[in-house]
Amino acid sequence: MQEPQDQKARDHLEIAFRSIECFSDDGKLSVSELQKLLEIALRDGRVDAEEKRVLGNIIKRLNVAELTPDMQEKVSSIRTQLNL
């Protein structure tokens, strides 16, 4: 099932909005929260330039010193997968 074109165009906005919710919860992003953001980008089968830009900006906001080993691994995986 294909998504309507207007939904695909808004996926990057949904990713940004949901990331704000995640960060406002406790000031941090968990592995599962980051995975959910990635799933929004991937739900149409590809990650477009705007989704990459938004996900890249979210990853840049993460405090490297506070990342757990699992989160470091997830971030590294996403960077590789999306060529960030």
N, C-alpha and C positions, 0 to 999 in steps of 0.2 A: 504494500500500500504506500503510495507516494503522498508526501505532505503537500498541502497547498503552497504555492510559491510565496504567499505573504507570510506564512509561518516560518519558512526557511529563512526569509529575510529578517525575521525577528529573533532567531535563535541566539544571536550574539547579545541581544538586549536581555533575553531571559537569563543567559549565563551571567551577565554583569549584575542583574538584579538579585539573582539567587546567591551570588558570591557576597553581596552586601549583607544579606540575611545571615549567611554563615559567619562572616567576620563580626557582625554585631552581636551574635550570640555569646561568644566568649573571647573575641578578638583574635581567634586562630581559625585555621582551616584544617579539618581532619582529612585523613586519607579517603574515607567514605564520602565526605562532602566534595572533595576534589574529583573523585570518580563520578559522582552524580553530575557535576558540571561538564565533565568530558562526555558523558553519555548524552547530554543535551546536544552537544556539538556533533556527535556521531549518529544521532538517530536517523538522519537522512542518508547515511552511508558515506558521507565525506565531511571533512572539516574545511570550510571556506576561509578566505583570508581574514574576514572580520572576526570569525570565531577564533582563529589562531591569534589574532591581535589581542582580543579580550582575554583569552586563556593565558597568553604570554604576560600580559599586564598583571593578572592575578598572581601568577607564579613569582613575578618580580617583587610583589608586595610582601611575600613571605619572608620572615626573619630566619635566615639560614641557621643561626645559632639555636633557634628554638625547635627546629625540625627533628622529629624522631627518625630513627633509621628507616622505618617503614615509609614515612613521608618523603624522606630523601630519595628513596628508591622509586616511589611513585612519580615524583617530580622529574627525576632523571628519565624514567620510562616515557612520560608524556613529552618531554623535550625531544627525545629521540624519535618517537612516533610522529610528532607534528613538525619536526625539524625546526624547533624554536631556538 
